[in-house]
Amino acid sequence: MTALQELGDDIGLSRHEYDETVVFAADFGPGQDASVDVLGDTVMVVVGDEQYDLEIAGDARAFMKNGVLTIEVER
């Protein structure tokens, strides 16, 4: 998921690996007008006027809470 690096240097990024899943998190900050949706192998993230399309491999769930994007990908 190197596509998360496209989000920019101002966004805190992290990756956590577990037995059955890999979890990616990107912190856009509180109060951001943001949404996320998973369409097939693509996670679409809209923050303000910017849209990011992140290609993923595997089944994924994605959600946004308090400006933090979380993507959980099953191994």
trRosetta pair geometry for C-beta under 8 A, 3 or more apart (Angstrom, degrees):
i j d omega theta_ij theta_ji phi_ij phi_ji
1 4 5.3 39 141 -12 99 108
1 15 7.5 163 62 -107 119 122
1 22 7.6 177 -2 120 129 131
1 24 5.5 -93 107 -66 157 152
1 54 6.8 31 -156 177 94 117
1 56 6.3 6 -99 -109 102 77
1 71 7.4 167 -142 92 157 141
1 73 7.3 -175 -53 -14 133 152
2 5 5.4 -25 -180 10 67 118
3 6 5.4 -30 -172 9 57 120
3 52 7.7 143 155 172 102 106
3 53 7.9 -72 -178 104 142 51
3 54 4.2 156 108 -137 132 77
3 55 5.7 136 -37 34 152 72
4 7 5.8 -24 -176 -3 55 117
4 13 5.6 130 143 -139 120 133
4 24 5.7 -143 -71 -176 154 138
4 26 6.1 -157 -158 -66 108 123
4 54 6.4 37 -67 -127 63 136
5 13 7.2 -56 -89 -28 53 176
6 52 6.3 154 101 -142 112 115
6 54 7.7 -174 47 -94 120 85
7 11 4.7 -57 128 50 116 149
7 13 7.0 141 56 -74 129 118
7 26 5.6 -9 108 -149 176 146
7 45 7.8 -12 -103 83 113 149
7 52 6.0 -4 -93 -101 80 164
8 11 5.4 89 71 4 86 102
11 26 5.2 16 156 -172 125 97
11 27 6.2 168 -169 67 72 56
11 28 6.0 -15 -124 -91 111 56
12 25 8.0 -12 112 115 88 92
12 26 7.1 155 81 -155 53 45
12 27 4.0 4 55 39 104 116
13 24 7.4 -20 -165 -170 89 90
13 25 7.2 157 -154 86 44 56
13 26 5.4 -8 -102 -103 74 77
13 27 7.9 -142 -64 15 35 76
14 24 7.3 163 86 -155 52 47
14 25 4.8 -3 56 56 96 99
15 22 6.7 -8 -169 -179 94 100
15 23 7.3 155 -156 83 45 52
15 24 5.5 -13 -103 -103 74 72
15 25 7.9 -169 -74 21 34 70
16 22 7.3 162 83 -161 48 53
16 23 4.6 -12 60 60 98 101
16 25 7.7 25 1 -3 105 107
17 22 5.3 -17 -107 -111 70 81
17 23 7.9 -165 -76 23 26 70
18 21 5.1 12 58 59 110 75
18 22 7.3 -171 27 -82 71 34
18 23 7.0 39 -3 -8 110 103
19 75 8.0 -118 139 23 40 138
20 74 6.3 -26 158 -142 84 79
20 75 6.0 -145 -167 27 36 102
21 72 5.2 -9 -172 -171 137 92
21 73 6.3 142 -159 73 77 42
21 74 5.6 -47 -98 -100 79 47
21 75 6.5 -144 -88 -16 24 85
22 72 7.7 156 78 -155 43 47
22 73 4.9 -17 60 62 92 100
22 75 6.6 97 -19 -66 92 90
23 70 6.5 -16 -168 -166 100 94
23 71 7.1 157 -155 81 50 51
23 72 5.2 -14 -104 -103 81 73
23 73 7.7 -177 -80 21 34 70
24 69 8.0 -15 113 114 88 93
24 70 7.3 154 82 -156 53 44
24 71 4.5 -6 57 57 101 102
24 73 7.4 33 -3 -4 102 108
25 68 6.0 -6 -168 -178 103 103
25 69 6.7 157 -155 84 49 59
25 70 5.2 -10 -102 -102 84 71
25 71 7.7 -168 -73 22 40 68
26 45 7.9 14 65 -141 142 166
26 68 7.2 161 80 -158 43 56
26 69 4.4 -3 56 54 94 110
27 67 6.5 49 -166 124 64 95
27 68 5.2 -19 -106 -106 69 82
27 69 7.9 -146 -70 24 25 72
28 32 4.5 -48 124 8 118 169
28 34 5.7 113 70 -62 161 156
28 47 5.4 -144 -139 -127 150 142
28 67 4.7 -130 73 -173 82 86
28 68 7.2 -169 22 -83 75 30
28 69 6.6 65 -16 -16 108 99
29 32 5.7 105 74 -38 77 113
29 67 4.8 -86 90 175 26 151
30 66 5.5 -30 -106 -176 89 79
30 67 4.6 -128 -84 -2 31 137
31 67 6.7 -2 29 -62 43 128
32 47 5.6 -16 169 -152 128 98
32 48 6.8 -79 -163 -39 89 89
32 67 4.7 103 20 -117 108 97
33 47 7.2 128 81 -160 59 47
33 48 5.6 98 61 -82 99 52
34 45 7.1 -8 -167 -174 102 86
34 46 6.5 168 -149 91 54 57
34 47 4.4 -3 -104 -104 100 75
34 48 7.6 -20 -75 -19 72 57
34 64 5.3 -148 112 -168 109 156
34 67 6.6 106 20 -121 139 54
34 69 7.3 -103 155 -65 141 100
35 45 7.6 173 88 -151 46 46
35 46 5.0 2 53 55 88 101
35 64 6.5 -141 -129 24 25 148
36 43 6.5 -6 -168 -179 103 95
36 44 6.9 158 -154 84 51 55
36 45 5.1 -9 -104 -104 86 73
36 46 7.7 -168 -75 22 42 66
36 62 4.7 -113 145 133 130 116
36 63 6.5 179 67 -125 129 15
36 64 4.8 142 2 -32 114 108
36 69 5.9 128 -66 -132 145 103
37 43 7.6 165 84 -156 38 53
37 44 5.0 -11 61 58 87 103
37 62 7.4 127 -168 75 2 121
38 42 7.3 158 -156 87 52 47
38 43 5.4 -26 -101 -103 73 70
38 44 7.7 -179 -87 17 23 75
38 56 8.0 -39 -137 33 104 141
38 60 5.6 -171 -127 90 141 99
38 61 7.0 -99 -21 -127 152 27
38 62 5.1 143 -54 18 103 111
39 42 5.2 -18 69 68 85 97
39 44 6.2 23 9 -11 111 116
41 55 6.0 19 136 -156 98 74
41 56 5.7 -155 -172 63 66 68
41 57 7.0 19 -150 -92 113 39
42 53 5.4 -16 -166 -170 119 93
42 54 6.8 138 -160 70 62 45
42 55 5.9 -34 -100 -99 72 53
42 56 7.1 165 -97 15 20 85
43 53 7.6 151 75 -160 47 44
43 54 4.4 -20 60 63 98 104
43 56 5.8 60 -17 -22 103 124
43 60 6.4 -75 -66 115 113 148
43 62 5.0 120 -137 -55 119 160
43 71 5.7 -34 -100 -112 167 132
44 51 6.8 -13 -169 -169 90 102
44 52 7.5 158 -156 83 44 52
44 53 5.6 -12 -104 -106 72 72
44 54 7.8 -168 -74 23 27 73
45 51 7.1 154 83 -157 51 52
45 52 4.5 -10 61 59 103 99
45 53 7.9 -167 24 -74 71 28
45 54 6.7 33 -3 -6 111 112
45 62 7.9 -110 -76 167 92 143
45 64 7.9 127 -134 -70 93 125
45 69 6.0 -1 -122 -116 134 152
46 50 7.2 164 -153 89 51 50
46 51 5.0 -17 -101 -103 78 80
46 52 7.9 -171 -75 22 35 66
47 50 5.3 -14 67 65 82 100
47 52 7.5 13 10 1 102 106
54 71 7.4 -90 97 -78 147 165
56 60 5.0 9 126 -33 161 149
56 71 7.1 -146 -92 173 142 135
56 73 5.8 -151 -170 -102 123 128
57 73 7.4 61 71 -169 55 138
58 73 4.9 92 81 -178 122 98
58 74 5.4 -152 164 68 119 67
58 75 6.8 -37 -132 -111 159 18
59 73 7.2 145 80 -153 45 58
59 74 4.6 4 65 32 98 118
60 71 5.8 -7 -169 -173 122 93
60 72 6.4 154 -154 80 66 50
60 73 4.7 -23 -97 -97 94 73
60 74 7.4 -148 -76 7 44 73
61 71 7.4 167 84 -153 46 47
61 72 4.8 -2 54 55 93 104
62 69 6.9 -5 -170 -172 100 90
62 70 6.9 172 -148 89 53 53
62 71 4.6 -9 -102 -104 93 76
62 72 7.5 -170 -75 21 46 65
63 69 7.8 171 91 -149 34 51
63 70 5.6 -9 60 58 78 96
64 67 7.4 6 -177 -113 96 10
64 68 7.0 163 -153 78 58 41
64 69 5.3 -23 -99 -96 84 65
64 70 7.6 173 -86 18 34 71
65 68 5.9 -24 68 57 68 91
65 70 7.4 -8 21 3 98 114
